[in-house]
Amino acid sequence: LFYAKELPIRAQELFQKREIVVIRGNKSAWDVIYIAAQRGTRIRMVIRLSGGGPYYIWPKRFDWGPFKSLSLAIFISVRV
């Protein structure tokens, strides 16, 4: 467990993992996700059910094809 601000000094530790859990949806969390994904790491992201997070990355509601006014909460609460 470590904060994203520790990434520069603990990156090798992260790169050795096959799967990680990233908590929150802020910019730093997305940086960690991007770096880990480039290395083929499986990532699970935990963010609040309201779908809140970095508003500049996605809106709380959006249209997708025939589906209107979808909430990101629908997708993030799905278990796989």
PDB file with one MODEL, atoms N, CA, C and O in Angstrom:
MODEL        1
ATOM      1  N   LEU A   1       0.857  -1.171   0.000  1.00  0.00           N
ATOM      2  CA  LEU A   1       0.000   0.000   0.000  1.00  0.00           C
ATOM      3  C   LEU A   1       0.894   1.222   0.000  1.00  0.00           C
ATOM      4  O   LEU A   1       1.758   1.376   0.863  1.00  0.00           O
ATOM      5  N   PHE A   2       0.678   2.096  -0.983  1.00  0.00           N
ATOM      6  CA  PHE A   2       1.414   3.356  -0.968  1.00  0.00           C
ATOM      7  C   PHE A   2       0.660   4.420  -1.745  1.00  0.00           C
ATOM      8  O   PHE A   2      -0.203   4.119  -2.570  1.00  0.00           O
ATOM      9  N   TYR A   3       1.006   5.674  -1.464  1.00  0.00           N
ATOM     10  CA  TYR A   3       0.389   6.805  -2.140  1.00  0.00           C
ATOM     11  C   TYR A   3       1.051   7.019  -3.493  1.00  0.00           C
ATOM     12  O   TYR A   3       2.213   6.665  -3.695  1.00  0.00           O
ATOM     13  N   ALA A   4       0.298   7.600  -4.411  1.00  0.00           N
ATOM     14  CA  ALA A   4       0.820   7.842  -5.755  1.00  0.00           C
ATOM     15  C   ALA A   4       2.057   8.734  -5.723  1.00  0.00           C
ATOM     16  O   ALA A   4       2.928   8.614  -6.585  1.00  0.00           O
ATOM     17  N   LYS A   5       2.143   9.626  -4.740  1.00  0.00           N
ATOM     18  CA  LYS A   5       3.316  10.509  -4.681  1.00  0.00           C
ATOM     19  C   LYS A   5       4.602   9.726  -4.406  1.00  0.00           C
ATOM     20  O   LYS A   5       5.700  10.237  -4.627  1.00  0.00           O
ATOM     21  N   GLU A   6       4.466   8.485  -3.925  1.00  0.00           N
ATOM     22  CA  GLU A   6       5.631   7.636  -3.686  1.00  0.00           C
ATOM     23  C   GLU A   6       6.024   6.833  -4.927  1.00  0.00           C
ATOM     24  O   GLU A   6       7.003   6.088  -4.898  1.00  0.00           O
ATOM     25  N   LEU A   7       5.278   6.979  -5.996  1.00  0.00           N
ATOM     26  CA  LEU A   7       5.521   6.184  -7.199  1.00  0.00           C
ATOM     27  C   LEU A   7       6.957   6.280  -7.713  1.00  0.00           C
ATOM     28  O   LEU A   7       7.533   5.253  -8.071  1.00  0.00           O
ATOM     29  N   PRO A   8       7.555   7.463  -7.765  1.00  0.00           N
ATOM     30  CA  PRO A   8       8.926   7.517  -8.293  1.00  0.00           C
ATOM     31  C   PRO A   8       9.922   6.630  -7.534  1.00  0.00           C
ATOM     32  O   PRO A   8      10.841   6.079  -8.140  1.00  0.00           O
ATOM     33  N   ILE A   9       9.748   6.489  -6.229  1.00  0.00           N
ATOM     34  CA  ILE A   9      10.709   5.686  -5.467  1.00  0.00           C
ATOM     35  C   ILE A   9      10.264   4.235  -5.289  1.00  0.00           C
ATOM     36  O   ILE A   9      11.060   3.389  -4.884  1.00  0.00           O
ATOM     37  N   ARG A  10       9.000   3.944  -5.588  1.00  0.00           N
ATOM     38  CA  ARG A  10       8.495   2.577  -5.389  1.00  0.00           C
ATOM     39  C   ARG A  10       7.974   1.941  -6.672  1.00  0.00           C
ATOM     40  O   ARG A  10       7.261   0.939  -6.628  1.00  0.00           O
ATOM     41  N   ALA A  11       8.326   2.517  -7.799  1.00  0.00           N
ATOM     42  CA  ALA A  11       7.813   2.033  -9.084  1.00  0.00           C
ATOM     43  C   ALA A  11       8.185   0.575  -9.334  1.00  0.00           C
ATOM     44  O   ALA A  11       7.356  -0.190  -9.828  1.00  0.00           O
ATOM     45  N   GLN A  12       9.396   0.180  -9.009  1.00  0.00           N
ATOM     46  CA  GLN A  12       9.814  -1.206  -9.252  1.00  0.00           C
ATOM     47  C   GLN A  12       8.945  -2.196  -8.486  1.00  0.00           C
ATOM     48  O   GLN A  12       8.633  -3.277  -8.985  1.00  0.00           O
ATOM     49  N   GLU A  13       8.560  -1.822  -7.280  1.00  0.00           N
ATOM     50  CA  GLU A  13       7.660  -2.664  -6.477  1.00  0.00           C
ATOM     51  C   GLU A  13       6.320  -2.839  -7.192  1.00  0.00           C
ATOM     52  O   GLU A  13       5.762  -3.936  -7.223  1.00  0.00           O
ATOM     53  N   LEU A  14       5.816  -1.758  -7.757  1.00  0.00           N
ATOM     54  CA  LEU A  14       4.553  -1.805  -8.494  1.00  0.00           C
ATOM     55  C   LEU A  14       4.688  -2.691  -9.733  1.00  0.00           C
ATOM     56  O   LEU A  14       3.786  -3.469 -10.045  1.00  0.00           O
ATOM     57  N   PHE A  15       5.801  -2.572 -10.431  1.00  0.00           N
ATOM     58  CA  PHE A  15       5.993  -3.308 -11.675  1.00  0.00           C
ATOM     59  C   PHE A  15       6.104  -4.812 -11.463  1.00  0.00           C
ATOM     60  O   PHE A  15       5.924  -5.579 -12.409  1.00  0.00           O
ATOM     61  N   GLN A  16       6.392  -5.241 -10.266  1.00  0.00           N
ATOM     62  CA  GLN A  16       6.521  -6.668  -9.981  1.00  0.00           C
ATOM     63  C   GLN A  16       5.176  -7.337  -9.707  1.00  0.00           C
ATOM     64  O   GLN A  16       5.100  -8.563  -9.638  1.00  0.00           O
ATOM     65  N   LYS A  17       4.129  -6.556  -9.554  1.00  0.00           N
ATOM     66  CA  LYS A  17       2.805  -7.101  -9.225  1.00  0.00           C
ATOM     67  C   LYS A  17       2.065  -7.507 -10.495  1.00  0.00           C
ATOM     68  O   LYS A  17       2.173  -6.843 -11.526  1.00  0.00           O
ATOM     69  N   ARG A  18       1.309  -8.609 -10.410  1.00  0.00           N
ATOM     70  CA  ARG A  18       0.459  -9.023 -11.535  1.00  0.00           C
ATOM     71  C   ARG A  18      -0.889  -8.329 -11.482  1.00  0.00           C
ATOM     72  O   ARG A  18      -1.540  -8.150 -12.511  1.00  0.00           O
ATOM     73  N   GLU A  19      -1.310  -7.937 -10.289  1.00  0.00           N
ATOM     74  CA  GLU A  19      -2.615  -7.296 -10.107  1.00  0.00           C
ATOM     75  C   GLU A  19      -2.486  -6.247  -9.010  1.00  0.00           C
ATOM     76  O   GLU A  19      -1.823  -6.476  -7.998  1.00  0.00           O
ATOM     77  N   ILE A  20      -3.125  -5.091  -9.214  1.00  0.00           N
ATOM     78  CA  ILE A  20      -3.114  -4.040  -8.203  1.00  0.00           C
ATOM     79  C   ILE A  20      -4.525  -3.489  -8.017  1.00  0.00           C
ATOM     80  O   ILE A  20      -5.389  -3.652  -8.879  1.00  0.00           O
ATOM     81  N   VAL A  21      -4.740  -2.843  -6.893  1.00  0.00           N
ATOM     82  CA  VAL A  21      -5.987  -2.137  -6.614  1.00  0.00           C
ATOM     83  C   VAL A  21      -5.631  -0.670  -6.433  1.00  0.00           C
ATOM     84  O   VAL A  21      -4.767  -0.327  -5.626  1.00  0.00           O
ATOM     85  N   VAL A  22      -6.299   0.188  -7.184  1.00  0.00           N
ATOM     86  CA  VAL A  22      -6.083   1.625  -7.076  1.00  0.00           C
ATOM     87  C   VAL A  22      -7.328   2.219  -6.439  1.00  0.00           C
ATOM     88  O   VAL A  22      -8.446   2.006  -6.910  1.00  0.00           O
ATOM     89  N   ILE A  23      -7.121   2.961  -5.370  1.00  0.00           N
ATOM     90  CA  ILE A  23      -8.233   3.552  -4.636  1.00  0.00           C
ATOM     91  C   ILE A  23      -8.316   5.028  -4.982  1.00  0.00           C
ATOM     92  O   ILE A  23      -7.323   5.755  -4.931  1.00  0.00           O
ATOM     93  N   ARG A  24      -9.523   5.454  -5.337  1.00  0.00           N
ATOM     94  CA  ARG A  24      -9.863   6.822  -5.725  1.00  0.00           C
ATOM     95  C   ARG A  24      -9.729   6.994  -7.227  1.00  0.00           C
ATOM     96  O   ARG A  24      -9.235   6.108  -7.925  1.00  0.00           O
ATOM     97  N   GLY A  25     -10.165   8.121  -7.706  1.00  0.00           N
ATOM     98  CA  GLY A  25     -10.174   8.348  -9.143  1.00  0.00           C
ATOM     99  C   GLY A  25      -9.563   9.669  -9.544  1.00  0.00           C
ATOM    100  O   GLY A  25      -9.931  10.241 -10.570  1.00  0.00           O
ATOM    101  N   ASN A  26      -8.632  10.162  -8.743  1.00  0.00           N
ATOM    102  CA  ASN A  26      -8.028  11.449  -9.068  1.00  0.00           C
ATOM    103  C   ASN A  26      -6.932  11.289 -10.124  1.00  0.00           C
ATOM    104  O   ASN A  26      -6.661  10.180 -10.586  1.00  0.00           O
ATOM    105  N   LYS A  27      -6.319  12.385 -10.493  1.00  0.00           N
ATOM    106  CA  LYS A  27      -5.306  12.372 -11.552  1.00  0.00           C
ATOM    107  C   LYS A  27      -4.146  11.448 -11.211  1.00  0.00           C
ATOM    108  O   LYS A  27      -3.668  10.713 -12.075  1.00  0.00           O
ATOM    109  N   SER A  28      -3.691  11.474  -9.978  1.00  0.00           N
ATOM    110  CA  SER A  28      -2.572  10.612  -9.580  1.00  0.00           C
ATOM    111  C   SER A  28      -2.935   9.137  -9.725  1.00  0.00           C
ATOM    112  O   SER A  28      -2.108   8.328 -10.146  1.00  0.00           O
ATOM    113  N   ALA A  29      -4.171   8.790  -9.376  1.00  0.00           N
ATOM    114  CA  ALA A  29      -4.619   7.401  -9.520  1.00  0.00           C
ATOM    115  C   ALA A  29      -4.568   6.983 -10.988  1.00  0.00           C
ATOM    116  O   ALA A  29      -4.138   5.875 -11.307  1.00  0.00           O
ATOM    117  N   TRP A  30      -5.005   7.866 -11.871  1.00  0.00           N
ATOM    118  CA  TRP A  30      -4.971   7.548 -13.297  1.00  0.00           C
ATOM    119  C   TRP A  30      -3.539   7.416 -13.802  1.00  0.00           C
ATOM    120  O   TRP A  30      -3.272   6.611 -14.695  1.00  0.00           O
ATOM    121  N   ASP A  31      -2.614   8.192 -13.244  1.00  0.00           N
ATOM    122  CA  ASP A  31      -1.205   8.057 -13.627  1.00  0.00           C
ATOM    123  C   ASP A  31      -0.689   6.666 -13.278  1.00  0.00           C
ATOM    124  O   ASP A  31      -0.016   6.025 -14.086  1.00  0.00           O
ATOM    125  N   VAL A  32      -1.007   6.206 -12.075  1.00  0.00           N
ATOM    126  CA  VAL A  32      -0.584   4.874 -11.639  1.00  0.00           C
ATOM    127  C   VAL A  32      -1.211   3.805 -12.536  1.00  0.00           C
ATOM    128  O   VAL A  32      -0.534   2.867 -12.953  1.00  0.00           O
ATOM    129  N   ILE A  33      -2.496   3.948 -12.827  1.00  0.00           N
ATOM    130  CA  ILE A  33      -3.197   2.986 -13.680  1.00  0.00           C
ATOM    131  C   ILE A  33      -2.559   2.912 -15.063  1.00  0.00           C
ATOM    132  O   ILE A  33      -2.352   1.825 -15.604  1.00  0.00           O
ATOM    133  N   TYR A  34      -2.254   4.057 -15.619  1.00  0.00           N
ATOM    134  CA  TYR A  34      -1.655   4.096 -16.952  1.00  0.00           C
ATOM    135  C   TYR A  34      -0.301   3.391 -16.971  1.00  0.00           C
ATOM    136  O   TYR A  34      -0.029   2.580 -17.857  1.00  0.00           O
ATOM    137  N   ILE A  35       0.537   3.701 -15.999  1.00  0.00           N
ATOM    138  CA  ILE A  35       1.865   3.091 -15.934  1.00  0.00           C
ATOM    139  C   ILE A  35       1.758   1.580 -15.753  1.00  0.00           C
ATOM    140  O   ILE A  35       2.458   0.819 -16.422  1.00  0.00           O
ATOM    141  N   ALA A  36       0.888   1.150 -14.855  1.00  0.00           N
ATOM    142  CA  ALA A  36       0.726  -0.286 -14.600  1.00  0.00           C
ATOM    143  C   ALA A  36       0.147  -1.000 -15.824  1.00  0.00           C
ATOM    144  O   ALA A  36       0.584  -2.099 -16.165  1.00  0.00           O
ATOM    145  N   ALA A  37      -0.823  -0.387 -16.476  1.00  0.00           N
ATOM    146  CA  ALA A  37      -1.450  -1.006 -17.649  1.00  0.00           C
ATOM    147  C   ALA A  37      -0.446  -1.192 -18.784  1.00  0.00           C
ATOM    148  O   ALA A  37      -0.509  -2.183 -19.512  1.00  0.00           O
ATOM    149  N   GLN A  38       0.463  -0.261 -18.933  1.00  0.00           N
ATOM    150  CA  GLN A  38       1.492  -0.392 -19.969  1.00  0.00           C
ATOM    151  C   GLN A  38       2.356  -1.627 -19.745  1.00  0.00           C
ATOM    152  O   GLN A  38       2.924  -2.168 -20.693  1.00  0.00           O
ATOM    153  N   ARG A  39       2.456  -2.062 -18.531  1.00  0.00           N
ATOM    154  CA  ARG A  39       3.276  -3.230 -18.192  1.00  0.00           C
ATOM    155  C   ARG A  39       2.449  -4.514 -18.128  1.00  0.00           C
ATOM    156  O   ARG A  39       2.971  -5.574 -17.784  1.00  0.00           O
ATOM    157  N   GLY A  40       1.158  -4.418 -18.459  1.00  0.00           N
ATOM    158  CA  GLY A  40       0.312  -5.605 -18.490  1.00  0.00           C
ATOM    159  C   GLY A  40      -0.272  -6.013 -17.148  1.00  0.00           C
ATOM    160  O   GLY A  40      -0.757  -7.135 -17.001  1.00  0.00           O
ATOM    161  N   THR A  41      -0.235  -5.133 -16.183  1.00  0.00           N
ATOM    162  CA  THR A  41      -0.772  -5.418 -14.857  1.00  0.00           C
ATOM    163  C   THR A  41      -2.296  -5.368 -14.888  1.00  0.00           C
ATOM    164  O   THR A  41      -2.874  -4.490 -15.529  1.00  0.00           O
ATOM    165  N   ARG A  42      -2.944  -6.296 -14.206  1.00  0.00           N
ATOM    166  CA  ARG A  42      -4.404  -6.265 -14.071  1.00  0.00           C
ATOM    167  C   ARG A  42      -4.734  -5.250 -12.976  1.00  0.00           C
ATOM    168  O   ARG A  42      -4.120  -5.255 -11.909  1.00  0.00           O
ATOM    169  N   ILE A  43      -5.701  -4.388 -13.246  1.00  0.00           N
ATOM    170  CA  ILE A  43      -5.987  -3.275 -12.345  1.00  0.00           C
ATOM    171  C   ILE A  43      -7.443  -3.289 -11.924  1.00  0.00           C
ATOM    172  O   ILE A  43      -8.337  -3.477 -12.749  1.00  0.00           O
ATOM    173  N   ARG A  44      -7.670  -3.092 -10.652  1.00  0.00           N
ATOM    174  CA  ARG A  44      -9.016  -2.893 -10.114  1.00  0.00           C
ATOM    175  C   ARG A  44      -9.032  -1.500  -9.518  1.00  0.00           C
ATOM    176  O   ARG A  44      -8.150  -1.128  -8.745  1.00  0.00           O
ATOM    177  N   MET A  45     -10.046  -0.736  -9.888  1.00  0.00           N
ATOM    178  CA  MET A  45     -10.141   0.642  -9.419  1.00  0.00           C
ATOM    179  C   MET A  45     -11.337   0.776  -8.497  1.00  0.00           C
ATOM    180  O   MET A  45     -12.427   0.306  -8.821  1.00  0.00           O
ATOM    181  N   VAL A  46     -11.147   1.403  -7.367  1.00  0.00           N
ATOM    182  CA  VAL A  46     -12.211   1.608  -6.392  1.00  0.00           C
ATOM    183  C   VAL A  46     -12.478   3.102  -6.305  1.00  0.00           C
ATOM    184  O   VAL A  46     -11.625   3.873  -5.866  1.00  0.00           O
ATOM    185  N   ILE A  47     -13.691   3.508  -6.734  1.00  0.00           N
ATOM    186  CA  ILE A  47     -14.099   4.908  -6.599  1.00  0.00           C
ATOM    187  C   ILE A  47     -15.515   4.944  -6.063  1.00  0.00           C
ATOM    188  O   ILE A  47     -16.213   3.929  -6.054  1.00  0.00           O
ATOM    189  N   ARG A  48     -15.934   6.110  -5.618  1.00  0.00           N
ATOM    190  CA  ARG A  48     -17.254   6.219  -4.986  1.00  0.00           C
ATOM    191  C   ARG A  48     -18.389   5.906  -5.963  1.00  0.00           C
ATOM    192  O   ARG A  48     -18.267   6.144  -7.165  1.00  0.00           O
ATOM    193  N   LEU A  49     -19.473   5.380  -5.445  1.00  0.00           N
ATOM    194  CA  LEU A  49     -20.606   4.960  -6.271  1.00  0.00           C
ATOM    195  C   LEU A  49     -21.281   6.104  -7.006  1.00  0.00           C
ATOM    196  O   LEU A  49     -21.970   5.873  -8.000  1.00  0.00           O
ATOM    197  N   SER A  50     -21.099   7.321  -6.544  1.00  0.00           N
ATOM    198  CA  SER A  50     -21.728   8.456  -7.220  1.00  0.00           C
ATOM    199  C   SER A  50     -21.156   8.648  -8.617  1.00  0.00           C
ATOM    200  O   SER A  50     -21.688   9.423  -9.413  1.00  0.00           O
ATOM    201  N   GLY A  51     -20.084   7.949  -8.906  1.00  0.00           N
ATOM    202  CA  GLY A  51     -19.450   8.131 -10.208  1.00  0.00           C
ATOM    203  C   GLY A  51     -18.542   9.329 -10.214  1.00  0.00           C
ATOM    204  O   GLY A  51     -17.963   9.680 -11.243  1.00  0.00           O
ATOM    205  N   GLY A  52     -18.417   9.963  -9.056  1.00  0.00           N
ATOM    206  CA  GLY A  52     -17.550  11.127  -8.948  1.00  0.00           C
ATOM    207  C   GLY A  52     -16.109  10.735  -9.182  1.00  0.00           C
ATOM    208  O   GLY A  52     -15.731   9.574  -9.031  1.00  0.00           O
ATOM    209  N   GLY A  53     -15.359  11.658  -9.530  1.00  0.00           N
ATOM    210  CA  GLY A  53     -13.954  11.439  -9.839  1.00  0.00           C
ATOM    211  C   GLY A  53     -13.484  12.645 -10.605  1.00  0.00           C
ATOM    212  O   GLY A  53     -14.088  13.711 -10.498  1.00  0.00           O
ATOM    213  N   PRO A  54     -12.448  12.516 -11.358  1.00  0.00           N
ATOM    214  CA  PRO A  54     -11.959  13.674 -12.085  1.00  0.00           C
ATOM    215  C   PRO A  54     -12.928  14.069 -13.196  1.00  0.00           C
ATOM    216  O   PRO A  54     -13.022  13.388 -14.217  1.00  0.00           O
ATOM    217  N   TYR A  55     -13.624  15.137 -12.999  1.00  0.00           N
ATOM    218  CA  TYR A  55     -14.661  15.555 -13.946  1.00  0.00           C
ATOM    219  C   TYR A  55     -14.102  15.838 -15.328  1.00  0.00           C
ATOM    220  O   TYR A  55     -14.847  15.807 -16.308  1.00  0.00           O
ATOM    221  N   TYR A  56     -12.822  16.110 -15.431  1.00  0.00           N
ATOM    222  CA  TYR A  56     -12.227  16.399 -16.728  1.00  0.00           C
ATOM    223  C   TYR A  56     -11.971  15.124 -17.529  1.00  0.00           C
ATOM    224  O   TYR A  56     -11.650  15.204 -18.714  1.00  0.00           O
ATOM    225  N   ILE A  57     -12.106  13.959 -16.912  1.00  0.00           N
ATOM    226  CA  ILE A  57     -11.906  12.701 -17.631  1.00  0.00           C
ATOM    227  C   ILE A  57     -13.232  12.143 -18.130  1.00  0.00           C
ATOM    228  O   ILE A  57     -13.308  11.643 -19.252  1.00  0.00           O
ATOM    229  N   TRP A  58     -14.265  12.222 -17.320  1.00  0.00           N
ATOM    230  CA  TRP A  58     -15.570  11.739 -17.752  1.00  0.00           C
ATOM    231  C   TRP A  58     -16.669  12.523 -17.043  1.00  0.00           C
ATOM    232  O   TRP A  58     -16.482  12.995 -15.922  1.00  0.00           O
ATOM    233  N   PRO A  59     -17.815  12.656 -17.705  1.00  0.00           N
ATOM    234  CA  PRO A  59     -18.958  13.299 -17.055  1.00  0.00           C
ATOM    235  C   PRO A  59     -19.679  12.305 -16.147  1.00  0.00           C
ATOM    236  O   PRO A  59     -19.504  11.094 -16.282  1.00  0.00           O
ATOM    237  N   LYS A  60     -20.485  12.819 -15.228  1.00  0.00           N
ATOM    238  CA  LYS A  60     -21.250  11.920 -14.364  1.00  0.00           C
ATOM    239  C   LYS A  60     -22.302  11.162 -15.165  1.00  0.00           C
ATOM    240  O   LYS A  60     -22.617  10.017 -14.839  1.00  0.00           O
ATOM    241  N   ARG A  61     -22.844  11.774 -16.195  1.00  0.00           N
ATOM    242  CA  ARG A  61     -23.835  11.121 -17.051  1.00  0.00           C
ATOM    243  C   ARG A  61     -23.443  11.364 -18.505  1.00  0.00           C
ATOM    244  O   ARG A  61     -22.894  12.410 -18.851  1.00  0.00           O
ATOM    245  N   PHE A  62     -23.737  10.372 -19.349  1.00  0.00           N
ATOM    246  CA  PHE A  62     -23.381  10.497 -20.759  1.00  0.00           C
ATOM    247  C   PHE A  62     -24.292   9.616 -21.599  1.00  0.00           C
ATOM    248  O   PHE A  62     -24.952   8.717 -21.079  1.00  0.00           O
ATOM    249  N   ASP A  63     -24.323   9.875 -22.890  1.00  0.00           N
ATOM    250  CA  ASP A  63     -25.081   9.065 -23.842  1.00  0.00           C
ATOM    251  C   ASP A  63     -24.110   8.126 -24.549  1.00  0.00           C
ATOM    252  O   ASP A  63     -22.989   8.508 -24.884  1.00  0.00           O
ATOM    253  N   TRP A  64     -24.561   6.882 -24.771  1.00  0.00           N
ATOM    254  CA  TRP A  64     -23.733   5.899 -25.464  1.00  0.00           C
ATOM    255  C   TRP A  64     -24.639   5.129 -26.411  1.00  0.00           C
ATOM    256  O   TRP A  64     -25.405   4.263 -25.990  1.00  0.00           O
ATOM    257  N   GLY A  65     -24.544   5.455 -27.695  1.00  0.00           N
ATOM    258  CA  GLY A  65     -25.414   4.828 -28.684  1.00  0.00           C
ATOM    259  C   GLY A  65     -26.872   5.043 -28.331  1.00  0.00           C
ATOM    260  O   GLY A  65     -27.286   6.178 -28.090  1.00  0.00           O
ATOM    261  N   PRO A  66     -27.669   3.966 -28.293  1.00  0.00           N
ATOM    262  CA  PRO A  66     -29.096   4.116 -27.990  1.00  0.00           C
ATOM    263  C   PRO A  66     -29.373   4.367 -26.501  1.00  0.00           C
ATOM    264  O   PRO A  66     -30.505   4.673 -26.127  1.00  0.00           O
ATOM    265  N   PHE A  67     -28.363   4.240 -25.668  1.00  0.00           N
ATOM    266  CA  PHE A  67     -28.546   4.419 -24.225  1.00  0.00           C
ATOM    267  C   PHE A  67     -28.342   5.885 -23.857  1.00  0.00           C
ATOM    268  O   PHE A  67     -27.311   6.481 -24.170  1.00  0.00           O
ATOM    269  N   LYS A  68     -29.326   6.444 -23.200  1.00  0.00           N
ATOM    270  CA  LYS A  68     -29.283   7.865 -22.868  1.00  0.00           C
ATOM    271  C   LYS A  68     -29.103   8.063 -21.371  1.00  0.00           C
ATOM    272  O   LYS A  68     -29.654   7.321 -20.557  1.00  0.00           O
ATOM    273  N   SER A  69     -28.340   9.054 -21.035  1.00  0.00           N
ATOM    274  CA  SER A  69     -28.131   9.477 -19.653  1.00  0.00           C
ATOM    275  C   SER A  69     -27.631   8.341 -18.755  1.00  0.00           C
ATOM    276  O   SER A  69     -28.172   8.101 -17.676  1.00  0.00           O
ATOM    277  N   LEU A  70     -26.601   7.657 -19.215  1.00  0.00           N
ATOM    278  CA  LEU A  70     -25.985   6.599 -18.407  1.00  0.00           C
ATOM    279  C   LEU A  70     -25.140   7.217 -17.303  1.00  0.00           C
ATOM    280  O   LEU A  70     -24.584   8.304 -17.464  1.00  0.00           O
ATOM    281  N   SER A  71     -25.053   6.525 -16.205  1.00  0.00           N
ATOM    282  CA  SER A  71     -24.206   6.954 -15.101  1.00  0.00           C
ATOM    283  C   SER A  71     -22.995   6.037 -15.034  1.00  0.00           C
ATOM    284  O   SER A  71     -23.117   4.825 -15.212  1.00  0.00           O
ATOM    285  N   LEU A  72     -21.847   6.607 -14.782  1.00  0.00           N
ATOM    286  CA  LEU A  72     -20.643   5.800 -14.645  1.00  0.00           C
ATOM    287  C   LEU A  72     -20.787   4.807 -13.501  1.00  0.00           C
ATOM    288  O   LEU A  72     -20.145   3.757 -13.512  1.00  0.00           O
ATOM    289  N   ALA A  73     -21.614   5.121 -12.523  1.00  0.00           N
ATOM    290  CA  ALA A  73     -21.815   4.231 -11.372  1.00  0.00           C
ATOM    291  C   ALA A  73     -22.306   2.852 -11.818  1.00  0.00           C
ATOM    292  O   ALA A  73     -22.017   1.854 -11.159  1.00  0.00           O
ATOM    293  N   ILE A  74     -23.037   2.787 -12.920  1.00  0.00           N
ATOM    294  CA  ILE A  74     -23.513   1.500 -13.435  1.00  0.00           C
ATOM    295  C   ILE A  74     -22.328   0.610 -13.788  1.00  0.00           C
ATOM    296  O   ILE A  74     -22.325  -0.582 -13.480  1.00  0.00           O
ATOM    297  N   PHE A  75     -21.338   1.186 -14.424  1.00  0.00           N
ATOM    298  CA  PHE A  75     -20.194   0.409 -14.877  1.00  0.00           C
ATOM    299  C   PHE A  75     -19.227   0.074 -13.752  1.00  0.00           C
ATOM    300  O   PHE A  75     -18.673  -1.025 -13.715  1.00  0.00           O
ATOM    301  N   ILE A  76     -19.021   1.003 -12.843  1.00  0.00           N
ATOM    302  CA  ILE A  76     -18.022   0.754 -11.801  1.00  0.00           C
ATOM    303  C   ILE A  76     -18.538  -0.162 -10.708  1.00  0.00           C
ATOM    304  O   ILE A  76     -17.753  -0.686  -9.918  1.00  0.00           O
ATOM    305  N   SER A  77     -19.847  -0.363 -10.652  1.00  0.00           N
ATOM    306  CA  SER A  77     -20.370  -1.246  -9.614  1.00  0.00           C
ATOM    307  C   SER A  77     -20.543  -2.680 -10.119  1.00  0.00           C
ATOM    308  O   SER A  77     -21.044  -3.542  -9.397  1.00  0.00           O
ATOM    309  N   VAL A  78     -20.131  -2.926 -11.350  1.00  0.00           N
ATOM    310  CA  VAL A  78     -20.224  -4.264 -11.929  1.00  0.00           C
ATOM    311  C   VAL A  78     -19.028  -5.090 -11.473  1.00  0.00           C
ATOM    312  O   VAL A  78     -17.889  -4.627 -11.524  1.00  0.00           O
ATOM    313  N   ARG A  79     -19.292  -6.311 -11.028  1.00  0.00           N
ATOM    314  CA  ARG A  79     -18.203  -7.200 -10.621  1.00  0.00           C
ATOM    315  C   ARG A  79     -17.881  -8.146 -11.763  1.00  0.00           C
ATOM    316  O   ARG A  79     -18.779  -8.679 -12.416  1.00  0.00           O
ATOM    317  N   VAL A  80     -16.611  -8.347 -11.993  1.00  0.00           N
ATOM    318  CA  VAL A  80     -16.173  -9.282 -13.035  1.00  0.00           C
ATOM    319  C   VAL A  80     -15.273 -10.341 -12.451  1.00  0.00           C
ATOM    320  O   VAL A  80     -14.803 -11.220 -13.174  1.00  0.00           O
TER     321      VAL A  80
ENDMDL
END
